[in-house]
Amino acid sequence: MTRFFALLVVLGFSAPSCLADDLPPSSWQLMVTGQRFVAGQAQDPSQSSQSVQIDDRVWLDAAGNYLWLTHSEWPGGIKFQYRQFGTANGGARMDVTKWRDGIWLQRSDAAKAKQDYVDQTYLLPALLQTQLRGATGQLVANSSSVERTNTGTDAAGRPVTWTYNDHGQLLSVAQPQTRYEYLDYPDANPGSQPARIWIYRGGQQIADLQVARQVAELPADFQQIPLGYVDKPTPSSAKATLLAPGVYRIDQTPSGYHTGVVIGRDGIAVFDAPIDAKEAAANKAIIRQLAPTLPIKYIVVSHSHRDHVGGLLALLDPATQVITGVGGQQALQRLFGSSMPHQVREISQQEQLSLGDRHIALWPLRSSHAHDMLVAADVTSGTVFQGDLFYLPEVGPIPPAFPLTAELVQLLNRHIPAWRQLVGVHGRTATPTDVRQSVRLRTQVDKSKP
Ligand SMILES: [Zn+2]
């Protein structure tokens, strides 16, 4: 039996669309379930990574078109749902439930769309294999040996090394940073789909996926962008927005993330340090302009997730104290290693930090999103600083709250019921009315469930 014929049988030759023209299938649907292991995002700060349940659908064809629907669930009941598509002309990605990116559409140019497409083909080795090129620019020939290694490039032009068995089935493909391993082939046919795919990056396993495949056309509307989405604007240049006397939020950063700032008589408190040293250094320059002679006295870490602390080192002054919730120190140690700042202090109960003429209240919260959560408030202005317990997008309607927002609401009702505004690393600043509406929408969503 030729390899080509085997491919026809395995890929579902009996499907009507294939019988019609006697060609092998050229488009597929993948059902991708399993777990991704995300470093620096653990619920328990003593753990280096978080297991995240995913349930994705991917449609792709041999001509470079794809549609990808993602579902993932994170600690605290936070659910991401994105729709992303690409063609030879480019692509787009949108937040289906509009809570994180709101109505902002992220477009990709042709080159990026192509790379995203090629990434999807790694889940479908029968297709990927036809697109790998050997060092001499030839398609790889089948081999009769047990396992063979070849080097070349993938369709995105990345250098890759791949191994395959004597049935012509891919066993692994390694890019410079990322390695895919294909396991549990159901039979010896070269076009078979491995039931399991493991993905490694930098030596760490980042995914354990179960992938099922069927022959299917891409949905006719796969390129459609639902009404209501607008192109995401490019950030202008970072600046401090005044929220209350002495209280600022740094906006328009390259990442789009925010840092909170409260300036008192004796010094400055900073809330969270996204996302890397470069962005944090630019934020520090902005803080210096606001208060040229005052030191950063405190950096309050809402929780030790990487996107909230990645820029920490760049914000430190010689006497800055870094304040975390219980367990935060260990997570920072893991992230920063020998560069770990000395002045980290964990707090386990309610406390106030003094800036001379004003106070910052701190409440540790063992939240379902992160056990080392800290909620902070500038008591004078009623401004609350928090991370990931409540979200509004920068632009777009108020989305239903996630379950973990109840933990924040309970804390605020108990300790600072007259709060006025809620600042987070992600999204726009919220009022008490916004939070009430979002929680009410969640209740309605729950009731409408079957
Ligand atoms: Zn987080």
Boltz pocket constraint, residues with backbone or C-beta under 6 A from the ligand:
constraints:
  - pocket:
      binder: B
      contacts: [[A, 303], [A, 305], [A, 369], [A, 370], [A, 387], [A, 388]]
      max_distance: 6.0
